[in-house]
Amino acid sequence: MSEKSSNLFFSPDAFELYGAILLAFIVYQLGLHTYHKQKSYEQFKRRYLIDGLDLWTSQCDYALGVFRHNWALMLRALKEYREFDVTANIDDFFEKFVELDYSHFQIGPNSRIQSLIDSKAFWSAYQGIFAFVTTSNDAMKADFGTALKKMVGTANHQNKNGLLDEALRMSDEQDGKSKPFYELVSLMFQLSEFLAKSNYSMNNMADFSKRLDVRNIVRAMQERLENGDDEA
């Protein structure tokens, strides 16, 4: 190789080219690192936020929605029977009554949440909500519904006032028992907001459960569950 050719590799233009290539390589590596990092965040949020916390909230919202729908139907049927007695139209109660679809009861989201939070409180709350709605549905349809259907066929049934009083007592009791469950769902929503606004990956997911705001949510969830057990 001639001295002239050798000097070409060490000329100012050559060093400028080397610098441009090196800079392009560094930018590429940084971009690739950022891409993989962002991808890791997205995969984590899909698994633990969308398919975990958010799915938990959605399923519990569904279950409580079933309860509230049937509870309102029962109150309307009571009003109809009180005012119109034997001519009361109570078909709506039976035709529009919604049975709980247990395909919404899933273990998967709860397993992800337990891995993320390192607490069984949310699994306990989840089971409590579905158990409450199941019990309430049974009471409204099997107990109240059956008795109502028998009494409507008899004018001024001797047990009419007793049924009305008992049904109103039951509706108030169920309404009271439902309120703590809405608070539990609200706590989970707050937890979802914390995770949605954060960037975690599988490598540092343990840090999420150590956050003070997260620990406060878990503590509040546990306290409400304990208070619910005491009231029950």
DABELFEN-V363628 format. One record per pair of residues at least 12 apart in sequence whose ideal C-beta (glycine too) atoms are under 10 Angstrom apart, sorted by the first residue. I is the first residue (numbers start at 1). J is the second residue. D is the distance in Angstrom with one decimal. If there is no record, write none. Layout:
# DABELFEN-V363628
I|J|D, I|J|D
This chain:
# DABELFEN-V363628
36|201|9.9, 37|199|8.4, 37|201|7.6, 38|199|8.7, 38|201|10.0, 39|201|9.4, 40|199|9.1, 40|200|9.1, 40|201|4.2, 40|202|7.1, 40|203|7.8, 41|198|9.0, 41|199|5.0, 41|200|7.2, 41|201|6.0, 42|199|9.9, 42|201|9.6, 43|201|7.9, 43|202|7.9, 44|116|9.4, 44|195|9.0, 44|198|9.8, 44|199|8.5, 44|200|5.7, 44|201|5.0, 44|202|6.1, 44|203|9.2, 44|204|9.4, 44|205|6.8, 44|208|9.7, 45|195|7.0, 45|196|7.3, 45|198|9.0, 45|199|8.8, 45|200|8.1, 45|201|9.5, 47|112|6.2, 47|115|9.4, 47|116|9.0, 47|202|8.5, 47|205|9.6, 48|109|9.4, 48|112|5.5, 48|113|7.5, 48|115|7.9, 48|116|4.9, 48|117|9.4, 48|192|9.8, 48|195|6.7, 48|200|8.0, 48|202|9.4, 48|205|7.3, 48|208|8.4, 49|112|9.4, 49|116|9.2, 49|191|9.6, 49|192|6.3, 49|193|9.9, 49|194|9.9, 49|195|5.0, 49|196|6.0, 49|198|9.5, 49|200|9.6, 50|109|9.8, 50|192|9.5, 50|196|9.6, 51|106|9.9, 51|108|7.3, 51|109|6.4, 51|112|6.5, 52|108|8.5, 52|109|5.2, 52|110|8.5, 52|111|8.7, 52|112|3.9, 52|113|5.1, 52|114|9.5, 52|115|8.6, 52|116|6.5, 52|117|9.4, 52|122|9.6, 52|191|9.9, 52|192|8.8, 52|195|8.6, 53|109|7.8, 53|112|8.3, 53|113|6.3, 53|116|7.9, 53|117|9.0, 53|122|8.6, 53|188|6.2, 53|189|8.5, 53|190|10.0, 53|191|5.8, 53|192|4.3, 53|193|9.4, 53|194|9.2, 53|195|6.2, 53|196|8.7, 54|109|8.6, 54|188|8.9, 54|189|8.9, 54|192|5.6, 54|195|9.2, 54|196|8.6, 55|104|9.6, 55|106|7.5, 55|108|8.0, 55|109|4.3, 55|110|9.4, 55|112|8.6, 55|113|9.2, 56|106|8.9, 56|108|9.9, 56|109|4.8, 56|110|6.8, 56|112|8.8, 56|113|6.2, 56|122|6.6, 56|123|9.3, 56|125|8.9, 56|126|6.4, 56|129|9.9, 56|185|8.7, 56|188|5.9, 56|189|9.9, 56|191|9.3, 56|192|8.6, 57|109|9.3, 57|184|9.9, 57|185|6.0, 57|186|9.3, 57|187|9.9, 57|188|5.1, 57|189|5.8, 57|191|9.0, 57|192|6.4, 58|104|8.4, 58|109|9.1, 58|185|9.8, 59|103|9.7, 59|104|4.7, 59|105|7.1, 59|106|6.7, 59|109|7.2, 59|110|9.6, 59|126|7.6, 59|129|8.7, 59|130|8.4, 59|185|9.9, 60|104|8.9, 60|122|9.8, 60|125|7.9, 60|126|6.5, 60|128|9.7, 60|129|5.0, 60|130|8.0, 60|133|9.4, 60|181|7.5, 60|182|9.2, 60|184|7.5, 60|185|5.1, 60|188|7.4, 61|104|9.8, 61|129|9.6, 61|182|9.4, 61|185|6.4, 61|188|9.8, 61|189|9.4, 62|100|8.8, 62|101|7.9, 62|104|5.2, 62|105|9.9, 62|129|9.9, 62|130|9.9, 62|133|9.4, 63|100|6.5, 63|101|9.1, 63|102|9.7, 63|104|6.7, 63|105|8.1, 63|126|9.1, 63|129|5.4, 63|130|5.4, 63|131|9.7, 63|132|8.2, 63|133|4.7, 63|134|8.8, 63|181|8.6, 63|185|9.6, 64|129|6.5, 64|130|9.7, 64|132|8.5, 64|133|6.8, 64|178|6.7, 64|181|6.1, 64|182|6.6, 64|184|9.7, 64|185|7.0, 65|98|8.6, 65|133|9.2, 66|97|9.6, 66|98|5.1, 66|99|8.0, 66|100|5.4, 66|101|8.1, 66|104|9.2, 66|130|9.9, 66|133|5.8, 66|134|9.7, 66|136|9.0, 66|137|7.3, 67|98|9.2, 67|100|8.5, 67|129|8.9, 67|132|7.3, 67|133|4.6, 67|134|9.5, 67|135|9.8, 67|136|5.4, 67|137|7.4, 67|140|8.9, 67|174|7.6, 67|175|9.5, 67|177|9.7, 67|178|6.1, 67|181|8.6, 68|133|9.5, 68|136|9.9, 68|174|10.0, 68|175|9.1, 68|178|7.5, 68|182|9.5, 69|96|7.9, 69|97|8.5, 69|98|5.5, 70|93|8.6, 70|96|8.6, 70|97|5.7, 70|98|6.0, 70|99|9.2, 70|100|9.4, 70|133|8.7, 70|136|7.3, 70|137|6.2, 70|139|10.0, 70|140|5.4, 70|141|7.6, 70|145|9.7, 70|174|9.6, 71|136|7.3, 71|137|9.7, 71|140|7.2, 71|170|9.8, 71|171|6.4, 71|174|6.3, 71|175|6.9, 71|178|7.9, 72|96|9.8, 72|171|9.6, 73|90|9.6, 73|92|6.5, 73|93|5.0, 73|94|9.0, 73|95|9.5, 73|96|5.9, 73|97|6.1, 73|98|8.6, 73|140|7.9, 73|141|9.7, 73|145|9.5, 74|93|6.7, 74|97|8.9, 74|136|9.6, 74|139|9.4, 74|140|5.1, 74|141|9.0, 74|144|6.1, 74|145|8.1, 74|148|8.9, 74|167|6.9, 74|168|9.7, 74|170|8.3, 74|171|6.1, 74|174|8.9, 75|93|9.9, 75|167|8.7, 75|168|8.6, 75|171|6.1, 75|175|9.6, 76|90|9.0, 76|92|6.8, 76|93|7.3, 76|96|9.6, 77|89|9.2, 77|90|4.9, 77|91|9.4, 77|92|7.1, 77|93|4.1, 77|94|8.9, 77|97|9.7, 77|140|9.4, 77|144|8.1, 77|145|8.1, 77|148|6.3, 77|149|10.0, 77|152|9.4, 77|167|8.6, 78|90|9.4, 78|93|9.3, 78|144|8.5, 78|148|8.2, 78|163|8.7, 78|164|6.2, 78|167|5.4, 78|168|6.8, 78|171|7.6, 79|164|9.7, 80|92|8.2, 80|93|8.5, 80|148|9.6, 80|152|9.1, 81|93|9.7, 81|148|6.4, 81|151|7.5, 81|152|6.3, 81|157|9.5, 81|160|7.5, 81|163|8.0, 81|164|7.2, 81|167|9.0, 82|160|8.3, 82|161|9.2, 82|163|9.9, 82|164|5.9, 82|167|9.9, 82|168|9.7, 84|152|9.1, 85|151|9.1, 85|152|7.8, 85|154|9.1, 85|155|6.1, 85|156|6.4, 85|157|8.2, 85|160|7.4, 86|151|9.0, 86|152|6.3, 86|153|7.1, 86|154|6.8, 86|155|4.2, 86|156|7.8, 86|157|8.4, 86|160|9.9, 87|152|8.7, 87|155|8.9, 88|148|8.8, 88|151|9.6, 88|152|5.6, 89|152|9.2, 90|145|8.6, 90|148|6.1, 90|149|7.2, 90|151|9.8, 90|152|5.9, 93|140|8.6, 93|141|8.6, 93|144|8.7, 93|145|6.4, 93|148|7.4, 93|149|8.9, 94|141|8.2, 94|145|6.6, 94|148|9.2, 94|149|7.6, 97|137|8.1, 97|140|7.6, 97|141|5.9, 97|145|7.4, 98|137|8.3, 99|134|9.8, 99|137|7.0, 99|141|8.5, 100|130|7.3, 100|133|5.6, 100|134|6.0, 100|136|9.5, 100|137|6.0, 100|138|10.0, 102|130|7.9, 102|134|8.7, 104|130|8.2, 105|126|8.1, 105|127|8.6, 105|129|9.7, 105|130|5.4, 105|134|9.7, 106|126|9.2, 107|123|8.5, 107|126|9.4, 109|122|9.1, 109|123|9.6, 109|126|8.3, 110|122|6.6, 110|123|4.6, 110|124|9.7, 110|125|9.7, 110|126|5.8, 110|127|8.7, 111|123|8.5, 113|126|8.7, 113|188|8.6, 113|191|8.7, 115|205|7.8, 115|206|9.7, 115|209|9.5, 116|191|9.3, 116|195|8.0, 116|200|8.8, 116|205|6.2, 116|206|9.0, 116|208|6.2, 116|209|6.7, 116|214|9.3, 117|191|7.8, 117|208|7.7, 117|209|5.1, 117|214|7.1, 117|215|9.4, 117|217|8.7, 117|218|6.2, 117|221|9.3, 118|206|7.9, 118|208|9.5, 118|209|4.8, 118|210|9.1, 118|214|10.0, 118|218|8.7, 119|209|7.6, 119|214|9.6, 119|215|9.3, 119|217|9.7, 119|218|5.0, 119|219|9.5, 119|221|7.8, 119|222|7.6, 120|222|9.4, 120|225|10.0, 121|184|9.1, 121|187|9.4, 121|217|9.3, 121|218|5.9, 121|219|8.8, 121|220|9.3, 121|221|4.4, 121|222|4.8, 121|223|9.5, 121|224|9.1, 121|225|6.3, 121|226|9.8, 122|184|8.4, 122|187|9.0, 122|188|6.8, 122|191|8.5, 122|217|9.7, 122|218|8.3, 122|221|6.6, 122|222|9.9, 122|225|9.7, 124|184|9.6, 124|221|8.5, 124|222|8.5, 124|225|5.6, 124|226|10.0, 124|228|9.7, 124|229|9.5, 125|180|9.4, 125|181|7.7, 125|183|9.8, 125|184|4.6, 125|185|8.4, 125|187|8.4, 125|188|7.8, 125|221|6.1, 125|222|9.3, 125|224|7.9, 125|225|6.1, 125|228|9.0, 126|184|8.7, 126|185|9.9, 126|188|9.2, 128|180|8.9, 128|181|7.0, 128|184|7.8, 128|224|9.8, 128|225|7.0, 128|228|6.9, 128|229|9.1, 128|232|9.5, 129|178|9.1, 129|180|9.7, 129|181|4.9, 129|182|9.4, 129|184|7.0, 129|185|7.8, 130|181|9.9, 132|174|8.4, 132|177|6.3, 132|178|7.0, 132|180|9.4, 132|181|6.2, 132|228|9.3, 132|232|9.8, 133|174|9.8, 133|178|8.7, 133|181|8.7, 135|174|8.9, 135|177|9.1, 136|170|8.9, 136|171|9.7, 136|173|9.6, 136|174|5.1, 136|175|9.9, 136|177|7.9, 136|178|7.8, 139|167|9.7, 139|170|6.2, 139|171|9.8, 139|173|9.3, 139|174|7.4, 140|167|8.8, 140|170|7.9, 140|171|8.5, 140|174|7.9, 143|166|8.8, 143|167|8.8, 143|170|7.9, 144|163|7.8, 144|166|8.2, 144|167|5.3, 144|170|6.9, 144|171|8.8, 147|159|8.1, 147|162|9.5, 147|163|5.6, 147|166|8.6, 147|167|8.3, 148|160|10.0, 148|163|6.9, 148|164|9.7, 148|167|7.9, 150|163|9.5, 151|163|6.1, 151|164|9.7, 176|231|8.8, 177|228|8.2, 177|231|8.0, 177|232|8.2, 180|224|5.6, 180|225|8.6, 180|227|7.2, 180|228|5.3, 180|231|8.1, 181|224|9.0, 181|228|8.3, 183|220|8.5, 183|221|9.1, 183|224|5.9, 183|228|9.7, 184|220|9.1, 184|221|6.3, 184|224|6.0, 184|225|7.7, 184|228|8.8, 186|220|9.8, 187|216|9.6, 187|217|5.4, 187|218|8.8, 187|220|5.7, 187|221|5.3, 187|224|7.6, 188|217|8.2, 188|221|7.9, 190|213|8.4, 190|214|9.5, 190|216|9.4, 190|217|5.9, 190|220|9.1, 191|208|9.4, 191|213|8.8, 191|214|6.7, 191|217|5.1, 191|218|8.4, 191|221|8.8, 193|213|9.9, 194|208|8.0, 194|211|7.3, 194|213|6.0, 194|214|6.2, 194|217|7.7, 195|208|6.8, 195|211|10.0, 195|214|8.7, 198|211|8.5, 198|214|9.8
